[in-house]
Amino acid sequence: MKPSQLLLVILSILVASGVCREQYKIVIVGAGAAGIATATKLLENGIDDILVLEAESRIGGRINTVNFHGCNVDLGAEWVGGEVNNVVYETLKDRNLLYLLTRDVFPEKFYLSSRQMISEKLSKELFDAVFAAFDINTGTGPHNSTGSVIQQRYRENIIKKFKAGDGDMDIFIWAEDFLRHFFLFAKGSFSWYDNAYTSDHETCPGYQNYGWKNHGYGKFLDVLIRKYPNPSRQLPFFEKLLVDKEVTKITVNDDHIVINCSDNSHYKANHVVFTTSIGVLKENHKKLFSPKLPIYKQLAIERIGIGAVIKVFLKYEHEWWGNSSGFNFIWTEKDRISSRTEFPEGPENKYGQSWITEIYNVIVIPNSRILLVVFTGEMIPVIEKLDDQIVTNGIKFTLKKFLGHLYKIMEPQTMIRSNWYHNPHFRGTYSFSSINSTGEDVKNLMAPIKNAEGCPIILFAGEATSPLHHSSAHGAVESGFREAERLINIYKN
């Protein structure tokens, strides 16, 4: 081998092993919605000396659109909620791309585990009662838990509506658990007693259940990168991206920042934009940053909540559910108690009931032969660890229990599910205002770390840093734009 060839081999090995040190103006940690929004905004404004480090082998973060037997399904963020002050909706509107969205219909029909029929009238009343109780106030005030407030409101409405001994009253009482699950799906916590009743969170006005037709939320990432609708105008985002780069240490020195990765690679930067989830910060912030983060930021990380939900998609050979848009399940007290005996596979909750009692809702994915089953609540950590076959068996058993007298329940051909809680790169789905947190905690979390001259050097983005829109994909995007604008102003000045 010639000396010149040997030199090239050595250099390529050094680069591959990460020994080659590179300096950038800006390193963005995480290629989720916030990281991509930060990078694209910088590139649009002529700042291209950037590097994006992503721990996963894909981009998108908690936006994860997967092609499942010809249908794009979202294991993470799925719906666009609201039209006003929603950067996702407004981005599409400004670019004449609203045709990507469709108004999804949430199923309103309820079914009992006892197979007792619920009339259309009672089902509608129950659906309205759930949403009436779910109408949460915003603002500041005492930190009552949302669970206690909603529970009280719901129970007072039941007492006003029914007389003692009314059979329909029992159904409304049992439906309180459906209300709890419905709330936890929206808020992402493990218990509705963990959520603060009052917070600064803002629900964007307008329709709340926009879906993405057969595109999936990942299509919005293509819009940010300019890959859609015109690939020829795509921003050079992928040229700035390195995947499978798990950041393990961020060290601030006098004149630069060093970012170390688990593969022994390391990079230098003038500024770092940290966009990973609050779950990752909770687990790793003490060993991630050197010097350690200020106490006010550590307290914010500790107080802000994050939980998880599980989404299970099942593919069937035929649409055995006919024209139904989905099913809402209400477990009777008797069936909850006997659930462990009837279905002994898998774990039980603290009341000795089977994990399948956490199944409360089934959503039909239109034109796909696919059903979506959602799990919420305190059992998420153990349900995520269950074998796929046990999960499939439990869902099939539950479908037969509730619907077996009305439909011929089929065996699913295959399934796919999420595991956000146990994934070390996420440790949860989305943040929430806990009973221990305030709006000041969100502001402290998003506040940048500055150097001795007062210049921001470590900046924080991600949905948890959005004061008004935390827990949402649009909150993540707007936080990325916010930090990009901060850097743009620094370099302009």
N, C-alpha and C positions, 0 to 999 in steps of 0.2 A: 504494500500500500504506500502511495506517495505521501510525503509529509503534508502537502496541502489537503489531501483527502482525509488523512488522519486528524488534522486540525478541524475540519468540518464535522467529522464524527464526534469529536470531543465537545465541540460547541453545541451540537444538536443534543447531546446527552445532558449537558449543563442546562440548556434551556428547558428540556423535558423534565428534568428533576427539580426545576425551580430555583437552582442556584443563581441563575442570571437575575440580577436585581434591576428593576425598572422603576423610573420615577414618573409620576403623573401629577397633573394639577389636582384632579379629583378622582377618588376611588369610591364607587357606590357599592355597598354591601347589600346584596339581595336583588334579584331580578323578578320580583313580584310586581304588582300594579304600581306601588310607590316607587320602586327602583326604576322601572321602565319609564314612568312619567317623568322622573327626575332626569334621566338620561336623554330622553327625546326632547324635553324642553331646553336642555343645555345645547344639544346638537342643533336645534332650530335657531339658536341664538349665537351660533358660531363658536361655541366652546366645545372643542372636540378632543382635547387632551384629557380624556377620561378613560376609566376602566371599570367594568361592572363584574363583580365576583358573585357567582351564584353557587350555593351549596348543592342544589339538586342537579340532576342531569337534564333538566328542562327549565324553561322560563315560565313565569306566571304566578308563582307563589301559591296563594290560596285561591287563585283563579286556575282551575285545572280542568280544561275541556278534553274529554277522551272520546275517541271514536269507538263506540260499543256496538258491534254488529251493524255497521252502516249508519248508526245514529250518534250524533254528537251529544254527549251527556256531561253535565257539570258536577264533578265530585266536590267542588267547593262553591264559590259564589255563583249564583244562578239567576237571580232576578234583579232588575233595575227598579228601585223604589222611589217614585216621585219624579217630578218634572222641573220644579223650580229650585234653583240652587243645587242642582244635581249635575256635577261636571260631566258625568258619563252621558246623561240624556242631552245636555246642552252641547256637548261635543258632536254628537250625532246630528242634532238639529242644525247646528251651524254648518255642517258639511253635507246636508241633504241626505243623511244616511238613516233616517228614522225607519225606513222600510226594513231594517234589520230586526226591528222589535215586533213583538206581537203581544196582545193582551191575554195573559194566561188566566184560566178560570180555576179557582179553588173549589174543590168539591164541598157541597153543602149538606149532602145526605148522611144521616147518622144510622149506625147499626149497633145492635146490642149483642153481647156475647151469648146471651140466653136465646137469641134468635127471635125474641119478641119483636113484632113489627112496630116501627115508629112511624106515625103518619107524616105525610108531607108537611102538614100544618105545624105539628109539634117539632119536626126537624128544623123548620124555618125559624120558629120561635127560639129554639135552642141555639141555633147558629147566631141569631141576633143577640141573644143573651151573652154568648161568649165574647162577641166583638164589643158589646157595650161595656162589659167588665174589663176588657183589654184596653179601653181608651184611657191611656196613661197621661197624667199631667206632666208638664215640664216646668223647669224653673229652679229656684233654690228653696231650701227649707230643711226641716228635720229629716234625718236619714231613716225613715221608716222603710222596711223592705217592701218591694213591690208585691211579693207573695201575700203578705199579711193584708195589704190594702185591697188588692184584687179579690182575695178570698172573702173579706168582709163585705165588699160591695156586691159580689156575686151571691152570697148567702142572704143578704138583705133583700135582694131582688126576688130570690126564691120564696122567701117568707111572705113577701107582698103578693106574689103571683098565685101561690097554692095554699090550700087548707091542709091541716094534718090528716094523714091517711090517703091523700090523693096519690094514685099510682104514678102519675106523671112526675110528681115531686121526687120520687126515688130516682127516676132517670136523670133529672136535673142535678141531684146530689151526686150521683155517680159521674156525671159529666164534668164535675169540677177537676177531675184528673186529666180529662182531655184539655180543659182550659190551661192547666199547668203545663202540659206538654207543648201546647201551641205557643205559649209564652216562651218556653225555653228554646224552642226552635228559632224564634225571632231574636232572642237575646243571647243565646249561646252559653248561658251559665248552667251549672250542674243542679242548682237549687234556686227557685224563685225567691227564696228568703235571702239570697246573696246579693240581689239587685237592689240598688237604691231607688226608691219610688220617685224622688225628684232628682233631676239631673239637667245638665245643659244640652243634652242631646236634642237635635232638631229633626223631626220627620219632614222630609221635603214634600211640599204640597203637590198634589196631582196623583195620578194613578200609581198604585204601589206594586203591582205584579206584572211588570213588563218582562216577557221572556225573550229569548234569542232565536225563535223559530228552530231550525235545525243547525244553527251556526254554533251555539254555545257562547259563553262569555269570552272565550278566547278570541273571538272575532274582534272584540274591542281592543285587545292588545295589538292586533294587526292594524287597526285604525291609528293607534298611537304611534306605531313604528312607521306608518305610511305604507305598509305593505298592502293595505286595502284602502281604497278601491283601485289604486294605480300602482302596481309593483315597481314600475320604472322610476317612481318618485320616492322609493323607500329610503328612509334614513339609514346611515351606516351603523345602526345599533349593534348588529351581530358582529361587526368588526371590532367592537369594543368589549365584547362579552367573553368571559371564561366560565364554563360550567364545571361542576364537580369540584368547586373551590370552597370548602368549608372554612370560614374564618375562625381562628382560634385565639387570636390576640391582636389588640390594637394598642400600640404604644406611642405615646406622644413624646417626642424629643424637642429640643430647643428650636430646630429649624425645619422639621419634617415629622411625618407620622409613618410608622412602620406597621404594615398589615401582614400578619403571619397566617398561613393556611395549614390545614391538617396534612397536606402532602409535602410539607417542608418548603413550599414556595413562599416568597415574601415580596412585598411591593412597598414602595415609598409614595407618599402623597402629600400635597399641601393641605388638602381638605378631604374628609371622609364623610359620606352620607350613609348613615346606618338605618336600614329599612326593615330589618327582620321583625318578627312578631313580638308582642309583649311577653308571650310564653317563653320564647328563647331568652329574652332579657331576664325574666324571673329566674330561670335556671342557671344562666351563665354570666350575668353581668359582672360578678365579683372577680371572675377569672378572665373575662374578656378584655377589660380595659385597664391600662396602666398609664398614669395613676388611676386609682379607682374613681368611679363617678362621684360627684358631689352628693352629700347626704340627702339634699332635697330631691334629687333625681332618683336615688335609691329608694326613698320612701314612696315616691310616685309609682315606681315599678312594683313595689310590694303591695300597694293599695289598689291599683287598677285591676279589675277582674278579667279573667279569661277562662272559658270552659270549652266544651266541644259538643258537636252533634255528629251522628253517623248517618250517611246516606248509602242505601243499598239499592242498586239497580238490578232487576231480574228480567231476563229475556225469555219470552215464551214463543212456542211454535204458532199459537193462535191467540187472538184477542178474546179470551174466554169471558171477559168482563163486558162484552158488547159495546154499547154506546156510552157507558158510564165514564165520567171524568175522574172518578176516584171514590174513596170510601173513608168515612170518619168512624172510628171505633170507640165504643163505650163499654168498659168492663163492668159487669155487675159485681157487687161485693162478694156474692157466693162464688162466682167464677174466678175472681182474683184469689180467693182463699184456696180453691181446689186446683189452681193452675199448676202448682209444683207437682202434684200427684198426677195430673193428666199429661203433663209434659215434663218428665224428669231430667231431660238433657240440659246441660249448662247450669249456670249459677242461679242463685236466688237473691232477692233484695233483702233489706233489713227487716222486712215484715214476713219473711219466709215465702214470698210469692215468686213465681218464675220470672225470669228476665223478659219473657215474651209479653208480659203485661205492660212493658214499655212501648209496645207497638200500638200506636193510636191513630195512624193515618196512612193511607195508601194513595198515591197520586199517579194517574195515567199519563205517560208521555205520549202525546198525540202522534198518530201515524207511525208507530214504531214497534208495537207488540212488547213494550217495555213498561214495567211498573217501578215506581220509586217508593221505597219504604224508609221512613225516617225514625231514628232513635234519638231520644234526648234524656237528660236526667243524670242522676248520681251513678248509674251503672255503666255509663259510657266507657270508663277505663277497662272494665272487665269484659264488656261485650266486644270491644275492639280486639281483644285477644282470642276470642272464640274461633274455632275452626270454621271454614266456609260452609262445610256441610251441616254443622250444627245450626248456623245462622239460617241457612236455607230451609232446614227441617222445621225450625221454630216459626219462620214466616209462613211456610205452607200449612202448618198446624193451625196457626192463628186465622189464616184466610178461610180454612175449612170450618173452623169453629164459628166464625161470624157469618160466612157467606155460603157454606156448603149446601144449604137447603135452597139456595137461589141460583147458584152457578156450579158448573162442573169444573172444579179447581184443578188445573193442570200442574205437572211437574215442570219447573223452570229449566230451560236448556242450559243456562249459565248465569253467573252473577258477577258483579263488580261492586266494590264498596270502598269507602274512605277510611283513613286511619290518621286523622290529623293530630289526635292527642299523643299518640306514641311516636310519631315522627319527630326526631330530635331537631329538625329544621323548622318546626312550627310550634309544637306543644300546645295545640288548641286551634280553634276556628276563628273566633273574633272576640274582641274585648268588650267589656261592659262596665257601666258605672256601678261599682260595688257600694255596699252600705258603709264602707270605710273610706271611700274616695270622694273627692270633690273636683269641681272644674279646674281648680288650681293644680291638681295633680297632673291633669292632661297638659296644661300649659307648662308645668315644670318638666314633663317628659319631653315635650317638643323643643324646649329651650336649647340652643346650641351651646357647646363647650367652647369658650373663647381662649385665645392666647393672651400673653401679657399686654399686648397692644390693643386688646379688645376686639380682635378679629375672630369671627366664628371659624373653628377648624374641624370640630366634629359636630355634624348636624344630624338631626333625627327626623325620620319620616315613617310613614306606615299608618294604617287606619287608627291605631290606638293614640296617635298624636293629633288627631283631628278633634278640636274642641266641640264641634257641633255634629259631626258626622262619623264619629267612631263606630266601629262594628260593621262598616260598609265598604264595598269596593270603591264607591265614589269618594268616600272619605280618604281612602288610601291614595287615590289618584290626585286629589286636591292637595294632599300633604306633600306629594312628590313635586308637584308644580310649585308649591310654596317654597320648598327648600332650594329648588333650582333657581327661582327668582331671587332668593337671598344671595346665592353665589353669583348670579349674573350681575347683580348690583355691586357686589364686591369687586368684580373684575372690570366693570365699567368705570368704577371710581379709582 
